[in-house]
C-alpha cells in the first residue's frame, strides 16, 4: 500500500530578500510564511517556519509513533511519550548543511524498566521511516523514563 503526502512551497524574490509560503494538502500548514529571516534569524517561529523545523517536527512525530508500536510489541503501552527533535544546521564547506539531529525523549510507560525503555527507543530510532530517510546525518538519542 503506497502512501503519498503532498506539500507545496511558493517563493518570490531573491534568496535573501524574498519570501514564500508553505501549504500541505491536509491543511495543517496553510500559507505558512518562510524566508531567509525565518530560517536564519528569527528562532521564535513567530515570523514563520523553516525547513529544519519542519524536519524536526516530522522526525519527532514519526519516532514517537514508531516507538508506540515497538512498546506494544514488547507488551507495554505508553501513558505518555514526548520527543523533542533538534535539527542542527552549521557551516559545511562553502555553505550550510544539516550536521546532526538530537532526539530527546521523555516517557511514562507503566511497568517498564529504563533498560527496556532505552532498548525500545533505540529500535524505534533505527527503524522509523524518517530516521531511515535521514540516516546520512548523525542521530543521537537521550531517553528518560519517569
Buried (B, 14 or more C-beta within 10 A) or exposed (E): EEEEEEEEEEEEEEEEEEBBBBBBEEEEBEEBEBBBBBBEEBEEEEBBBBBBBBBBBBBBBBBBBBBBBBBEEBEBEBEEBEBEBBBBBEEEEEEEEBEEBBBBBBBBBEEBEEEBBBBBBBBBBEBBBBBEEBEEBEBEBEBBBE
